[in-house]
Amino acid sequence: MATYSDLQLNRFYLIKESEMEAIILVQPLMETDNCLLLINLDEYENTFWKKKTDELFELVDELSDEQLAEYEILFEDEEDDDEFDD
């Protein structure tokens, strides 16, 4: 079974933390000897710590550079629209 130690810094991953959870997009930002700081790239981009030994239900996919660029294009317009709302 995959663990958080399988994730590399500054890469983007689709993961499931448990069987009943939705697939989420995360990016490891920082690591200590025993933990990883991750950002959940959802609507609010929240950060959280996980122990490297914590198991993932499933490491669904790692985004390629091309897929990441495509993802960023999809949500770029929404961020621009938010700036105009202010």
C-alpha positions as CSV (number, residue, x, y, z in Angstrom):
1,M,0.0,0.0,0.0
2,A,1.2,3.5,-0.8
3,T,2.3,5.9,1.9
4,Y,2.9,9.6,2.0
5,S,6.6,8.9,1.8
6,D,6.0,7.9,-1.8
7,L,5.2,11.5,-2.7
8,Q,8.0,13.8,-4.0
9,L,8.3,17.5,-3.2
10,N,6.9,19.9,-5.8
11,R,5.1,17.2,-7.8
12,F,1.3,17.0,-8.1
13,Y,-0.7,13.9,-7.2
14,L,-4.3,12.6,-7.3
15,I,-4.9,10.6,-4.2
16,K,-7.6,8.9,-2.2
17,E,-7.0,9.0,1.6
18,S,-9.7,6.4,2.2
19,E,-12.1,4.2,0.2
20,M,-15.1,6.5,0.8
21,E,-13.2,9.8,0.2
22,A,-13.2,11.7,-3.1
23,I,-10.0,11.9,-5.2
24,I,-8.1,15.1,-4.3
25,L,-5.2,16.9,-5.9
26,V,-2.2,17.5,-3.6
27,Q,1.3,18.9,-3.8
28,P,4.0,18.2,-1.2
29,L,5.6,21.5,-0.3
30,M,8.0,20.7,2.6
31,E,9.3,17.7,4.4
32,T,10.8,16.9,7.8
33,D,12.4,13.7,8.9
34,N,8.9,12.2,9.6
35,C,6.3,14.4,8.0
36,L,5.2,16.1,4.8
37,L,3.5,19.5,4.5
38,L,0.9,19.2,1.7
39,I,-1.4,21.6,0.0
40,N,-4.8,20.4,-1.1
41,L,-5.5,22.2,-4.4
42,D,-9.2,22.5,-3.9
43,E,-11.3,25.6,-3.9
44,Y,-9.6,27.0,-0.7
45,E,-6.0,25.6,-1.1
46,N,-5.6,24.4,2.5
47,T,-2.4,23.0,3.9
48,F,-2.0,20.1,6.2
49,W,0.7,17.8,7.7
50,K,0.8,14.0,7.3
51,K,3.2,11.5,8.7
52,K,5.3,9.9,6.0
53,T,4.3,6.5,7.3
54,D,0.5,7.2,7.0
55,E,-1.0,5.0,4.4
56,L,-2.9,6.2,1.4
57,F,-5.9,4.2,0.2
58,E,-4.8,4.8,-3.3
59,L,-2.2,6.9,-5.2
60,V,-4.3,7.4,-8.2
61,D,-2.0,9.3,-10.5
62,E,0.9,11.7,-10.7
63,L,0.3,14.7,-13.0
64,S,2.8,15.2,-15.8
65,D,4.0,18.7,-16.6
66,E,1.7,18.8,-19.6
67,Q,-1.3,17.8,-17.4
68,L,-0.4,20.4,-14.8
69,A,-0.3,23.1,-17.4
70,E,-3.7,22.0,-18.7
71,Y,-5.1,22.0,-15.2
72,E,-3.7,25.5,-14.5
73,I,-5.3,26.8,-17.8
74,L,-8.7,25.4,-16.7
75,F,-8.7,27.4,-13.5
76,E,-6.8,30.5,-14.6
77,D,-9.9,32.3,-15.8
78,E,-11.8,31.8,-12.5
79,E,-8.9,33.4,-10.6
80,D,-9.0,36.4,-13.0
81,D,-12.7,36.7,-12.6
82,D,-12.3,36.8,-8.7
83,E,-9.9,39.8,-9.1
84,F,-12.5,41.8,-11.0
85,D,-15.2,41.1,-8.4
86,D,-13.3,43.1,-5.8
